[in-house]
Amino acid sequence: MRWSRASAATSWRSGNRVRLLENGEGYFARVFEAIDNARKEILLETFILFEDKVGQDLQRRLVAAAERGVNVQMLVDGYGSPDLSPEFQEGLSRAGAKLRMFDQQPTVLGVRLNVFRRLHRKLVVIDDAIAFVGGINYSADHLADFGPTAKQDYAVEIEGPAVADIAGFMRAAISTRGTGDRWQAPANASGDSAGGAEVVFVARDNTRNTRSIEREYRQALRAAQREVVIANAYFFPGYGLLRDLRDAARRGVKVHLIFQGEPDTQLALIAARSLYRYLVDAGVCIHEYCARPFHGKVAVIDGEWSTVGSSNLDPLSLSLNFEANVFVRDREFAGHLRARLDELLEKDCQPVDPASVPRGRFWQPFTRPLLFHVLRRFPAWVGWLPAHTPHTSLVRPPPEAAR
């Protein structure tokens, strides 16, 4: 299959090893092991860091790393992690870890107003040798023992030349208010070959790379020949991506979409279901995951192309948040991810019967074009939403620790 080139700010890197990590059980064990073995540098970004058993464990390991001389650099979103105690933050900074909070804003009557343009990425790089990218936050609700509302989610572990790109981006983000919008991948890859996968790291921002992740999806959808499987927690994309999905199904590609059936917010399900009729009329197969909340953002196309990352396919992720995905060209990795999604489909998903999808009221054929017009124009309209220059603040150790 002939795949399109990556977007201008990115480059495909060959010679990588990519490993799928599923849920907190798979992810935390590998990240914590890598942190414990770090010798030079730990770069970590996350949307959510809670002071539960996972957050406490992460903090303890980062403190230990900083105390043995490792350069620990953390960037945490102020909206997703608004309740970190001074003791938790100072414990890190006192040990020498550099903790930066992205766009930390005071609440108004207990309401967080900095909902737009959040830092939604989940990235880790250890010693420029190993990287982690995905959608898993540092919170106990990514572990099965949390109960029926534990999240189903994915991340990847990467070794090889692509790690240098991710590390370079994270260092640029530290020096550019957390956005990383000035980062440009070098033309030549660095790092030893570790496997056979081609990988490209793609970040979305609100300046030069506003459509970068969506563009990679759409290029792959237009090139698809046999099968598309997309599993995404929050699905309400722009009209162009919807049209590409429908066009793929109409030319004979088997298109399977997995959405939340037991969502953590009902609005997500209502929004996705409003698009079902448009999709099933073209032959798209829709499945709702009903075991627990689905938080994944993954896809496999033609058993070769795949993606894992932080970006949902909704207006927040595609037009507002700072996001990061990796895109992989490797049959072995794509086959493994496809097999894991197959197990989800067989055990925990309910197929949506096209006959059960309402055809809607008589006025909906007239209002649907208006909906698609809104979806088409939304990226341009988001500039009208409340905006400000994001501010990244460094948490400093208490005075007594500086003496």
SULNOR-V696325 format. One record per residue. RES is the residue in three letters. SS is DSSP state (2 for helix, 1 for strand, 0 for the rest). PSI is psi in degrees with one decimal (none if undefined). D_FIRST is the distance of its C-alpha to the first C-alpha in whole Angstrom. Layout:
BEGIN
res:RES ss:SS psi:PSI d_first:D_FIRST
res:RES ss:SS psi:PSI d_first:D_FIRST
END
This chain:
BEGIN
res:MET ss:0 psi:143.3 d_first:0
res:ARG ss:0 psi:115.5 d_first:4
res:TRP ss:0 psi:148.2 d_first:6
res:SER ss:0 psi:160.2 d_first:10
res:ARG ss:0 psi:157.7 d_first:13
res:ALA ss:0 psi:168.2 d_first:15
res:SER ss:0 psi:165.3 d_first:18
res:ALA ss:0 psi:-32.4 d_first:21
res:ALA ss:0 psi:5.7 d_first:23
res:THR ss:0 psi:163.1 d_first:21
res:SER ss:0 psi:137.4 d_first:19
res:TRP ss:0 psi:134.8 d_first:16
res:ARG ss:1 psi:129.1 d_first:18
res:SER ss:1 psi:165.9 d_first:17
res:GLY ss:1 psi:29.3 d_first:19
res:ASN ss:1 psi:151.9 d_first:20
res:ARG ss:1 psi:127.2 d_first:21
res:VAL ss:1 psi:130.1 d_first:21
res:ARG ss:1 psi:130.0 d_first:23
res:LEU ss:1 psi:134.2 d_first:23
res:LEU ss:1 psi:127.1 d_first:27
res:GLU ss:1 psi:124.2 d_first:28
res:ASN ss:2 psi:176.3 d_first:31
res:GLY ss:2 psi:-32.2 d_first:34
res:GLU ss:2 psi:-41.8 d_first:35
res:GLY ss:2 psi:-38.1 d_first:32
res:TYR ss:2 psi:-53.4 d_first:32
res:PHE ss:2 psi:-38.4 d_first:35
res:ALA ss:2 psi:-43.9 d_first:36
res:ARG ss:2 psi:-41.8 d_first:33
res:VAL ss:2 psi:-44.2 d_first:34
res:PHE ss:2 psi:-36.6 d_first:38
res:GLU ss:2 psi:-43.1 d_first:38
res:ALA ss:2 psi:-39.4 d_first:36
res:ILE ss:2 psi:-43.6 d_first:38
res:ASP ss:2 psi:-28.1 d_first:41
res:ASN ss:0 psi:-0.3 d_first:40
res:ALA ss:0 psi:141.1 d_first:39
res:ARG ss:0 psi:-26.8 d_first:41
res:LYS ss:0 psi:-49.9 d_first:41
res:GLU ss:1 psi:141.5 d_first:39
res:ILE ss:1 psi:121.0 d_first:38
res:LEU ss:1 psi:127.6 d_first:36
res:LEU ss:1 psi:129.2 d_first:35
res:GLU ss:1 psi:142.5 d_first:35
res:THR ss:1 psi:153.3 d_first:35
res:PHE ss:0 psi:-48.0 d_first:36
res:ILE ss:0 psi:129.3 d_first:38
res:LEU ss:1 psi:109.9 d_first:41
res:PHE ss:0 psi:156.1 d_first:43
res:GLU ss:0 psi:45.9 d_first:46
res:ASP ss:0 psi:-164.0 d_first:46
res:LYS ss:2 psi:-31.8 d_first:46
res:VAL ss:2 psi:-48.3 d_first:42
res:GLY ss:2 psi:-39.1 d_first:43
res:GLN ss:2 psi:-39.7 d_first:46
res:ASP ss:2 psi:-42.5 d_first:44
res:LEU ss:2 psi:-47.0 d_first:42
res:GLN ss:2 psi:-43.7 d_first:45
res:ARG ss:2 psi:-41.6 d_first:47
res:ARG ss:2 psi:-37.6 d_first:44
res:LEU ss:2 psi:-39.0 d_first:44
res:VAL ss:2 psi:-45.0 d_first:47
res:ALA ss:2 psi:-39.2 d_first:48
res:ALA ss:2 psi:-45.8 d_first:45
res:ALA ss:2 psi:-39.0 d_first:47
res:GLU ss:2 psi:-23.0 d_first:50
res:ARG ss:0 psi:10.2 d_first:49
res:GLY ss:0 psi:5.6 d_first:48
res:VAL ss:0 psi:137.5 d_first:44
res:ASN ss:1 psi:105.9 d_first:43
res:VAL ss:1 psi:118.2 d_first:42
res:GLN ss:1 psi:119.1 d_first:40
res:MET ss:1 psi:142.1 d_first:40
res:LEU ss:1 psi:117.3 d_first:39
res:VAL ss:1 psi:135.6 d_first:39
res:ASP ss:1 psi:134.1 d_first:39
res:GLY ss:0 psi:-23.1 d_first:43
res:TYR ss:0 psi:-45.3 d_first:42
res:GLY ss:0 psi:-24.8 d_first:40
res:SER ss:0 psi:65.2 d_first:42
res:PRO ss:0 psi:-9.7 d_first:46
res:ASP ss:0 psi:22.5 d_first:48
res:LEU ss:0 psi:127.1 d_first:48
res:SER ss:0 psi:154.8 d_first:52
res:PRO ss:2 psi:-35.9 d_first:53
res:GLU ss:2 psi:-40.9 d_first:54
res:PHE ss:2 psi:-47.1 d_first:50
res:GLN ss:2 psi:-44.4 d_first:49
res:GLU ss:2 psi:-29.4 d_first:52
res:GLY ss:2 psi:-38.3 d_first:52
res:LEU ss:2 psi:-50.2 d_first:48
res:SER ss:2 psi:-33.5 d_first:50
res:ARG ss:2 psi:-33.6 d_first:53
res:ALA ss:2 psi:-12.1 d_first:51
res:GLY ss:0 psi:-3.0 d_first:49
res:ALA ss:0 psi:140.9 d_first:46
res:LYS ss:1 psi:106.2 d_first:45
res:LEU ss:1 psi:120.7 d_first:44
res:ARG ss:1 psi:135.6 d_first:43
res:MET ss:1 psi:128.2 d_first:43
res:PHE ss:1 psi:118.7 d_first:41
res:ASP ss:0 psi:50.9 d_first:43
res:GLN ss:0 psi:118.0 d_first:45
res:GLN ss:0 psi:147.4 d_first:48
res:PRO ss:0 psi:152.5 d_first:51
res:THR ss:0 psi:156.6 d_first:51
res:VAL ss:1 psi:111.0 d_first:53
res:LEU ss:0 psi:38.9 d_first:55
res:GLY ss:0 psi:4.4 d_first:52
res:VAL ss:1 psi:130.9 d_first:49
res:ARG ss:0 psi:123.6 d_first:47
res:LEU ss:0 psi:-11.9 d_first:46
res:ASN ss:0 psi:50.7 d_first:43
res:VAL ss:0 psi:-24.0 d_first:40
res:PHE ss:0 psi:145.8 d_first:38
res:ARG ss:0 psi:50.2 d_first:36
res:ARG ss:0 psi:152.8 d_first:36
res:LEU ss:1 psi:102.3 d_first:35
res:HIS ss:0 psi:4.0 d_first:32
res:ARG ss:0 psi:153.5 d_first:30
res:LYS ss:0 psi:99.9 d_first:31
res:LEU ss:1 psi:145.2 d_first:30
res:VAL ss:1 psi:136.7 d_first:32
res:VAL ss:1 psi:131.6 d_first:32
res:ILE ss:1 psi:120.3 d_first:34
res:ASP ss:0 psi:28.1 d_first:35
res:ASP ss:0 psi:17.7 d_first:32
res:ALA ss:0 psi:-28.0 d_first:31
res:ILE ss:1 psi:138.5 d_first:29
res:ALA ss:1 psi:153.8 d_first:28
res:PHE ss:1 psi:131.6 d_first:28
res:VAL ss:1 psi:137.0 d_first:26
res:GLY ss:1 psi:-153.0 d_first:26
res:GLY ss:0 psi:9.1 d_first:28
res:ILE ss:0 psi:123.8 d_first:31
res:ASN ss:0 psi:171.5 d_first:35
res:TYR ss:1 psi:82.2 d_first:38
res:SER ss:0 psi:150.6 d_first:40
res:ALA ss:2 psi:-15.8 d_first:41
res:ASP ss:2 psi:4.0 d_first:39
res:HIS ss:2 psi:6.7 d_first:36
res:LEU ss:0 psi:142.2 d_first:38
res:ALA ss:2 psi:-32.6 d_first:38
res:ASP ss:2 psi:-1.4 d_first:42
res:PHE ss:2 psi:-26.1 d_first:42
res:GLY ss:0 psi:-164.2 d_first:43
res:PRO ss:0 psi:-15.7 d_first:41
res:THR ss:0 psi:12.4 d_first:40
res:ALA ss:0 psi:142.5 d_first:38
res:LYS ss:0 psi:147.1 d_first:34
res:GLN ss:1 psi:123.8 d_first:31
res:ASP ss:0 psi:173.0 d_first:29
res:TYR ss:1 psi:153.5 d_first:26
res:ALA ss:1 psi:173.5 d_first:26
res:VAL ss:1 psi:151.2 d_first:24
res:GLU ss:1 psi:132.2 d_first:26
res:ILE ss:1 psi:136.0 d_first:24
res:GLU ss:1 psi:142.8 d_first:25
res:GLY ss:0 psi:-169.9 d_first:24
res:PRO ss:0 psi:-27.5 d_first:24
res:ALA ss:2 psi:-22.1 d_first:22
res:VAL ss:2 psi:-37.5 d_first:26
res:ALA ss:2 psi:-36.6 d_first:27
res:ASP ss:2 psi:-44.4 d_first:26
res:ILE ss:2 psi:-42.6 d_first:27
res:ALA ss:2 psi:-42.5 d_first:30
res:GLY ss:2 psi:-41.1 d_first:31
res:PHE ss:2 psi:-43.8 d_first:30
res:MET ss:2 psi:-37.7 d_first:32
res:ARG ss:2 psi:-38.5 d_first:35
res:ALA ss:2 psi:-36.5 d_first:34
res:ALA ss:2 psi:-37.2 d_first:35
res:ILE ss:2 psi:-36.6 d_first:38
res:SER ss:2 psi:-1.0 d_first:39
res:THR ss:0 psi:49.9 d_first:38
res:ARG ss:0 psi:27.3 d_first:40
res:GLY ss:0 psi:-7.5 d_first:37
res:THR ss:0 psi:-34.8 d_first:34
res:GLY ss:0 psi:16.4 d_first:32
res:ASP ss:0 psi:-9.7 d_first:32
res:ARG ss:0 psi:-0.6 d_first:33
res:TRP ss:0 psi:139.2 d_first:30
res:GLN ss:0 psi:125.0 d_first:28
res:ALA ss:0 psi:136.3 d_first:25
res:PRO ss:0 psi:154.4 d_first:26
res:ALA ss:0 psi:-36.4 d_first:24
res:ASN ss:0 psi:135.7 d_first:24
res:ALA ss:0 psi:150.5 d_first:24
res:SER ss:0 psi:158.8 d_first:27
res:GLY ss:0 psi:148.2 d_first:27
res:ASP ss:0 psi:150.2 d_first:27
res:SER ss:0 psi:136.8 d_first:24
res:ALA ss:0 psi:-9.5 d_first:24
res:GLY ss:0 psi:-165.2 d_first:21
res:GLY ss:0 psi:7.8 d_first:17
res:ALA ss:1 psi:140.0 d_first:16
res:GLU ss:1 psi:134.3 d_first:14
res:VAL ss:1 psi:140.3 d_first:16
res:VAL ss:1 psi:133.3 d_first:17
res:PHE ss:1 psi:126.9 d_first:21
res:VAL ss:1 psi:123.7 d_first:21
res:ALA ss:1 psi:146.1 d_first:25
res:ARG ss:1 psi:133.3 d_first:26
res:ASP ss:0 psi:-171.4 d_first:30
res:ASN ss:0 psi:22.5 d_first:32
res:THR ss:0 psi:-82.7 d_first:32
res:ARG ss:0 psi:-22.7 d_first:29
res:ASN ss:0 psi:51.1 d_first:26
res:THR ss:0 psi:-27.0 d_first:27
res:ARG ss:0 psi:18.1 d_first:24
res:SER ss:2 psi:-48.1 d_first:22
res:ILE ss:2 psi:-43.8 d_first:21
res:GLU ss:2 psi:-37.7 d_first:20
res:ARG ss:2 psi:-40.9 d_first:18
res:GLU ss:2 psi:-42.9 d_first:15
res:TYR ss:2 psi:-48.8 d_first:16
res:ARG ss:2 psi:-37.7 d_first:15
res:GLN ss:2 psi:-43.5 d_first:12
res:ALA ss:2 psi:-39.4 d_first:10
res:LEU ss:2 psi:-40.3 d_first:12
res:ARG ss:2 psi:-24.9 d_first:12
res:ALA ss:2 psi:-10.4 d_first:8
res:ALA ss:0 psi:141.0 d_first:8
res:GLN ss:0 psi:-27.9 d_first:8
res:ARG ss:0 psi:-51.5 d_first:10
res:GLU ss:1 psi:140.8 d_first:12
res:VAL ss:1 psi:127.4 d_first:14
res:VAL ss:1 psi:116.6 d_first:17
res:ILE ss:1 psi:126.6 d_first:19
res:ALA ss:1 psi:113.0 d_first:22
res:ASN ss:1 psi:135.1 d_first:24
res:ALA ss:0 psi:-43.1 d_first:28
res:TYR ss:0 psi:109.6 d_first:29
res:PHE ss:1 psi:108.0 d_first:27
res:PHE ss:0 psi:66.5 d_first:28
res:PRO ss:0 psi:178.6 d_first:26
res:GLY ss:0 psi:166.3 d_first:26
res:TYR ss:2 psi:-37.8 d_first:26
res:GLY ss:2 psi:-44.7 d_first:22
res:LEU ss:2 psi:-39.5 d_first:20
res:LEU ss:2 psi:-44.2 d_first:22
res:ARG ss:2 psi:-39.5 d_first:21
res:ASP ss:2 psi:-38.6 d_first:18
res:LEU ss:2 psi:-46.8 d_first:18
res:ARG ss:2 psi:-42.3 d_first:20
res:ASP ss:2 psi:-39.4 d_first:18
res:ALA ss:2 psi:-46.2 d_first:15
res:ALA ss:2 psi:-38.6 d_first:18
res:ARG ss:2 psi:-25.5 d_first:19
res:ARG ss:0 psi:11.3 d_first:16
res:GLY ss:0 psi:0.6 d_first:16
res:VAL ss:0 psi:135.5 d_first:14
res:LYS ss:1 psi:113.2 d_first:16
res:VAL ss:1 psi:118.4 d_first:17
res:HIS ss:1 psi:127.7 d_first:20
res:LEU ss:1 psi:132.4 d_first:22
res:ILE ss:1 psi:120.9 d_first:24
res:PHE ss:1 psi:174.9 d_first:27
res:GLN ss:1 psi:130.9 d_first:31
res:GLY ss:0 psi:-23.6 d_first:33
res:GLU ss:0 psi:73.1 d_first:36
res:PRO ss:0 psi:158.5 d_first:36
res:ASP ss:0 psi:-12.2 d_first:38
res:THR ss:0 psi:128.9 d_first:38
res:GLN ss:2 psi:-27.9 d_first:39
res:LEU ss:2 psi:-34.4 d_first:38
res:ALA ss:2 psi:-42.6 d_first:34
res:LEU ss:2 psi:-41.2 d_first:34
res:ILE ss:2 psi:-43.8 d_first:36
res:ALA ss:2 psi:-47.0 d_first:34
res:ALA ss:2 psi:-43.9 d_first:30
res:ARG ss:2 psi:-23.9 d_first:32
res:SER ss:0 psi:-16.2 d_first:33
res:LEU ss:0 psi:-5.4 d_first:30
res:TYR ss:2 psi:-46.4 d_first:29
res:ARG ss:2 psi:-42.2 d_first:30
res:TYR ss:2 psi:-37.7 d_first:28
res:LEU ss:2 psi:-46.8 d_first:25
res:VAL ss:2 psi:-26.3 d_first:26
res:ASP ss:0 psi:-23.0 d_first:27
res:ALA ss:0 psi:-1.8 d_first:24
res:GLY ss:0 psi:9.4 d_first:23
res:VAL ss:0 psi:134.1 d_first:22
res:CYS ss:1 psi:124.9 d_first:23
res:ILE ss:1 psi:137.1 d_first:25
res:HIS ss:1 psi:139.8 d_first:27
res:GLU ss:1 psi:124.4 d_first:30
res:TYR ss:1 psi:120.5 d_first:30
res:CYS ss:0 psi:4.4 d_first:34
res:ALA ss:0 psi:-41.7 d_first:35
res:ARG ss:0 psi:177.2 d_first:36
res:PRO ss:0 psi:134.1 d_first:34
res:PHE ss:1 psi:127.0 d_first:31
res:HIS ss:0 psi:4.4 d_first:30
res:GLY ss:0 psi:158.0 d_first:26
res:LYS ss:1 psi:77.8 d_first:24
res:VAL ss:1 psi:161.1 d_first:20
res:ALA ss:1 psi:152.3 d_first:17
res:VAL ss:1 psi:133.6 d_first:14
res:ILE ss:1 psi:125.9 d_first:11
res:ASP ss:0 psi:26.5 d_first:9
res:GLY ss:0 psi:19.2 d_first:11
res:GLU ss:0 psi:-46.1 d_first:9
res:TRP ss:1 psi:138.2 d_first:10
res:SER ss:1 psi:164.0 d_first:14
res:THR ss:1 psi:147.6 d_first:17
res:VAL ss:1 psi:137.7 d_first:21
res:GLY ss:1 psi:-156.6 d_first:23
res:SER ss:0 psi:-10.5 d_first:26
res:SER ss:0 psi:119.6 d_first:25
res:ASN ss:0 psi:174.0 d_first:26
res:LEU ss:1 psi:62.4 d_first:25
res:ASP ss:0 psi:171.2 d_first:28
res:PRO ss:2 psi:-35.8 d_first:30
res:LEU ss:2 psi:-48.8 d_first:32
res:SER ss:2 psi:-38.5 d_first:29
res:LEU ss:2 psi:-15.8 d_first:27
res:SER ss:2 psi:-9.4 d_first:30
res:LEU ss:0 psi:-52.1 d_first:32
res:ASN ss:0 psi:158.9 d_first:32
res:PHE ss:1 psi:116.8 d_first:31
res:GLU ss:1 psi:166.7 d_first:28
res:ALA ss:1 psi:129.8 d_first:25
res:ASN ss:1 psi:155.8 d_first:22
res:VAL ss:1 psi:142.4 d_first:19
res:PHE ss:1 psi:134.5 d_first:16
res:VAL ss:1 psi:135.8 d_first:14
res:ARG ss:1 psi:100.4 d_first:11
res:ASP ss:0 psi:122.5 d_first:12
res:ARG ss:2 psi:-37.3 d_first:12
res:GLU ss:2 psi:-46.9 d_first:16
res:PHE ss:2 psi:-45.1 d_first:17
res:ALA ss:2 psi:-38.2 d_first:14
res:GLY ss:2 psi:-38.1 d_first:16
res:HIS ss:2 psi:-45.4 d_first:19
res:LEU ss:2 psi:-41.3 d_first:19
res:ARG ss:2 psi:-39.5 d_first:18
res:ALA ss:2 psi:-38.5 d_first:21
res:ARG ss:2 psi:-38.1 d_first:23
res:LEU ss:2 psi:-33.8 d_first:22
res:ASP ss:2 psi:-41.8 d_first:23
res:GLU ss:2 psi:-38.6 d_first:26
res:LEU ss:2 psi:-45.0 d_first:27
res:LEU ss:2 psi:-40.9 d_first:26
res:GLU ss:2 psi:-37.1 d_first:28
res:LYS ss:2 psi:-37.2 d_first:31
res:ASP ss:2 psi:6.9 d_first:32
res:CYS ss:1 psi:145.7 d_first:30
res:GLN ss:1 psi:120.4 d_first:32
res:PRO ss:1 psi:142.3 d_first:29
res:VAL ss:0 psi:117.8 d_first:30
res:ASP ss:0 psi:119.8 d_first:32
res:PRO ss:2 psi:-32.5 d_first:31
res:ALA ss:2 psi:-21.2 d_first:34
res:SER ss:2 psi:-8.7 d_first:36
res:VAL ss:0 psi:120.6 d_first:34
res:PRO ss:0 psi:140.1 d_first:37
res:ARG ss:0 psi:-8.7 d_first:37
res:GLY ss:0 psi:173.8 d_first:39
res:ARG ss:0 psi:169.5 d_first:42
res:PHE ss:0 psi:-24.5 d_first:43
res:TRP ss:0 psi:-11.3 d_first:42
res:GLN ss:2 psi:-31.7 d_first:39
res:PRO ss:2 psi:-22.0 d_first:37
res:PHE ss:2 psi:-31.6 d_first:39
res:THR ss:2 psi:-23.1 d_first:38
res:ARG ss:2 psi:-42.8 d_first:35
res:PRO ss:2 psi:-34.1 d_first:34
res:LEU ss:2 psi:-42.2 d_first:36
res:LEU ss:2 psi:-46.7 d_first:34
res:PHE ss:2 psi:-31.5 d_first:31
res:HIS ss:2 psi:-41.8 d_first:33
res:VAL ss:2 psi:-44.4 d_first:34
res:LEU ss:2 psi:-37.3 d_first:30
res:ARG ss:2 psi:-37.4 d_first:29
res:ARG ss:2 psi:-6.8 d_first:32
res:PHE ss:2 psi:-44.6 d_first:32
res:PRO ss:2 psi:-34.9 d_first:31
res:ALA ss:2 psi:-31.4 d_first:33
res:TRP ss:2 psi:-22.0 d_first:36
res:VAL ss:2 psi:-20.1 d_first:36
res:GLY ss:2 psi:-17.9 d_first:38
res:TRP ss:2 psi:-15.4 d_first:41
res:LEU ss:0 psi:160.0 d_first:41
res:PRO ss:0 psi:128.2 d_first:43
res:ALA ss:0 psi:154.7 d_first:42
res:HIS ss:0 psi:167.9 d_first:43
res:THR ss:0 psi:119.0 d_first:43
res:PRO ss:0 psi:142.1 d_first:41
res:HIS ss:0 psi:128.9 d_first:44
res:THR ss:1 psi:120.6 d_first:43
res:SER ss:1 psi:136.0 d_first:46
res:LEU ss:1 psi:125.7 d_first:47
res:VAL ss:1 psi:122.5 d_first:49
res:ARG ss:0 psi:147.7 d_first:52
res:PRO ss:0 psi:153.0 d_first:54
res:PRO ss:0 psi:154.9 d_first:58
res:PRO ss:2 psi:-39.4 d_first:60
res:GLU ss:2 psi:-25.1 d_first:62
res:ALA ss:2 psi:-19.7 d_first:59
res:ALA ss:2 psi:-14.8 d_first:58
res:ARG ss:0 psi:none d_first:62
END
